[in-house]
Amino acid sequence: MARSCGAVQNYFRQVDLFPQLRVNQAQLESQTRALRQGAPSDFPTDIPVVVHVLDHSDATTISDAQVASQIEVLNEDYAGTNADLSKVPAPFAQLVGRPGLSFHLATQDPAGQPTTGITRTRTAAVDFGVDDTMKKRSSGGADAWDTTRYLNLWVCGLRGGVLGYAQFPGGDPATDGVVIATAAFGRQGSAKAPFDLGRTATHEIGHYLNLSHIWGEARVPTCDDTDFVGDTPNQLGPNSGKPRFPKVSCPAAPNGDMFMNYMDYVDDDSMFMFSQQQVERMHAALQLSRSGLGASLPVPAAG
């Protein structure tokens, strides 16, 4: 089974439903280029997460321990402390970027009340499409918490072989967040090989922080396409499975594809790095589009 991400499909669907997205994205790209002349300096680094678990039956229940395992993966991958980072091939080792981000389950809900950071909803839907229906209680899902303050993460069955999808910055605030299939969430319980190390969420949160797929987004593959990042070699299209280094798809990239990058399509145990300029791009997105993450919540009323 090859990895399948619905983020680009969702992007074009959102363009139809929320035309302001293109305007917002164009503005963000312009501001991101300007910021690269001086490193971003004021952005959230500790991100509160609310995990919305959608269960069709008791058999699909995601345990608290499985949720915790996914948060652990995110903290390793986004701090650059993952043990498999040492596997990065020598030609790319000097390009490794460490985002310096941490994630924690929210401890306060939008009203300022104590919470575990996990919501659980029994739904009649066996699975969902790339259509945001899981993000609304009225369509069998769970409503988002304030998307400016929290990273909302929905875990549910996804049809069509899709492992997950994210909303890029600049989209409809009502549906902002990340969706992960139950079979690709965390590193225990319902997670199934070869997507059982929690890297689907690492990949999708990359999109949430404005990273494209490493090969670009052209509908027709070409070695001239770009992911808007200068230190990721151009490649002809996605890699899958467990490629062997070097894997050369474009002649102008002498060291071959950076297939071990989180933004490719390889198996979980074959992706283990971001590049330095990808990190710069994520930091810019946090400063320019997601600066409210972790902002102070209201103080609960006495009594």
N, C-alpha and C positions, 0 to 999 in steps of 0.2 A: 504493500500500500504506500503510495506517495503522498507527501504533504500537500494539502490544499488549503489555501487561505482566501477568505472572502472579502478582504479589506478593499481591494480595487473594485470589485463588483459593488460593494456597498457604497463606495465613493461615487460612482456614476449614478447609482440609484438616488443618492442624496442630492446630487446636482439637480436632478429633476424635481425633487421635493422641496429643496431648500436652496434656491438659486444664489443666495448670498454667500454660499460656500465658496464659489469660484472667486468672488471679490475678496473674501477674507483670506483665501489661500494666496492670491496674488500679492496682497499686502504683506502677509507673513513672509513670503519669499523675499520680497524687497527688503524688509526689515532684517531678515536673517542674514542676507548678504552684507548689509551695513554693519551688523553686529560682529561679523567675523573679522573686521578690522580691529576690534578690541574685544577681548573675551567677555561674555556675559558675566555680570557680577551680582545680580540680585534675583535669585530664583529659588523655588522650594526644592529642598533636597530630601525631606522626609515626608513621604506621601501616604496619607490615610486611605485605606482600601475598604470598601464594603463589598462583600461577596454575596450575590443573590443566587442561592441554590434553588433550582427548579426541579422538583421531583415528580415523575409520573407515577411511581410506585415505591414501596419500601425498598425494593430491590435496587433502585437507582440512587439511593441516598448517599450523599457525599459526607463523610464524617468530618468532625472538627479537626482531627489529626491530618486528614487529607488536605484540608484547606491550609493548615499550618505548614504542610510540606511545600505547597505552592508558594507561600510567602517566603519560605526559606530559600527556594530556588531563585526567586526574584532578587532577594537580598544578596545572594552570592554573585549572580550574573551581573547585576547593576553596580556592584562594588568592585567587580573584577577580582573576586576572591575564589571563584570556582576552581576546583582542583584540576579540571581538564584544560584550563587556560595554558598549561605548560605544553600542550600538544600543538600549539600554533606553530606552523612551519617557520624555519629560520628567516626566510625572505620577508615574512609578514610580522615577525616579532616586534620590530621597532615601530610598527603601526598600531599596536594594541592600544585601545582607549579604555579608560576606566571611568564610567559615568559618575561615580561617587554618590549614587542615589540609594535611599533605603525605603522600605515599604513596611507598613504595619497595619494590622486590622484596626479599624476605627474603634475608639473607646467611648465616643459620644455620638449619638444619633443627631439628625438635623435639629431636633428640639433641645439639644444639650443634655439629654438623658443618657445614662450608662448603657452600653451595648457591647456585644461580643464582636460586632463587625460582620456578622453573618445573618442573613435573612433566609428563611426557608418557606417555600411556597409549593403546595401540592397543586399540580396542573393536570388537566385532562389531555394536554398535548403530549404525544410520545416524543416528538421532536419539532424543531423549528427550522425555518429557512433564513436566508440572509435578508431579512425584512423588518427587523427590529420589533417583531411582535412579542418577543420574550421580555421586552423592556416596558411593557404596559400590563397592569393587572387586568384591564378590560379585555385583553386578548390572550389571557392565560399565562401571563408573565408576572413580573414584579416591577413596580414603579421605581424609577431611579431616585436616589437621594441627590441632594444638591450637587450637580455635576461640576460646579465651579470649585467646590471644596473637597470632594471625594473623587477618587478613582473608582467608578462603579464597574464591577466585574460580574457578569452573568455566567453561570455554569448550567448547561442544559444539553439535551440531545440536539444534534445538528444533522440535518439531512444532506444528501448529496456528497458525502465524503468530506465535507468541509470541517476542518479542525478548529477554526476560530476566525473571528474578524474583529476589526477595530474601526473606530471613527477617527479620521484625521482631525487635527485642530481646525477650527473654523466652521464646523458643522452645527446642526441644530442642537442647542444645549439640552433639549428634552431627551435626546437619545444618545448623548455622549457617553463613551465608555468602551469596554472590551467584552467580547463574548467568547467563551471557550467551551468546546465539546466535553462532555463528561469523560469520554474515553481518552482525552489528552490533557487532563487537569491534574497537576501535582505529580508526585512520584510514588503513589501507593493507591490502594483501593481500586477504583474503576479505571485508572489509567492503564492503557494497553500498549505494549511494545509495537513499533519502535518509537512511540511518542509518549513514553512513560517517565520522562525526566523533567517535566514541567517547562520545557523550552517553547511550547506553543504560546504560553502567556508571555514569555520573554520576547518572542517575535512580535506578537500582536501589540504589546505595550510599546515596542519600537515604533510601530505605525502611529499609535496614539500620541507619541512624542515626535511625529512628523518625519520618520524615516520611511523611505520607499524600499521596495525590494531591491536587492543589490544589483540586479541586472537592468533596472529601470522599469518603466511602465508602458512601453510601446506595445500596441496590439500586434504588430508584426515584428518579430525579433530582429535586432540589428546590433552590431558591435558599436554603433555610434550613439546608442541610447544612454541615458544618464540617470543616476539616482540622486543627483544634485550634491554628491560627495566626491571630493577630489582624490582621496587616498584609497578608494575601493576600485580595483581594476575593472574595466569594462568587461562584461561577459555576455554571451549570446542569449542566454536564457537561464531558467532555473536549473539547479542540480537537485538530484534526489538520491535517497539511499545513503550509502557510505562511500563517497568518491575517494580515490587514492590520489595523493599529491605527487606531482603536479597534474592538474586537469586544465588543459589549455583549450579555450573555446574561441578566443579572439587573438589574432597574431600580434597586436600591439601591446599585449599584456604578457611579457616574457616569463613571469612567475606563475602564470595561469590564473584561474579563478580563485577568489577568496571564498571558496565554498563553505569554509568553516565559520563564516560570519552568520550571526543570528538572523540576518535578513535574507538568507537563502532558503531553500526548501529541503535541505538534507534532514536525515533522521536526528532525533534529539541528541544521541551520543556523538554526533559528528559536527555539531555547531557549538562554538564556545568562545566567540569573541565579537566585540564591536571594534571599529576603527576610531582613531583619534578625532577625525573630522565628523564622523557620525555622532560622537559625544558632543562636539561643539554644536551640532545641529539640534540635538535633543535639549541641550542647555538653553539654546535660543528659543525653542518652542516653550519651554517652561517659563522663561522670563516674559515672553511676548504674548503667549496664548493661554498659559495654564498657571499663571502667577498666584491664583487664589487657592490652589491645592494646600490643604492643611491650615487655611485661615481660621482664626478664632471663631468659636461657636457661641451662640447665645448662652448666657448664664441661666440655668433653670430657675423658675419661680419658686420661692420658698413655700413649703407646705405641700 
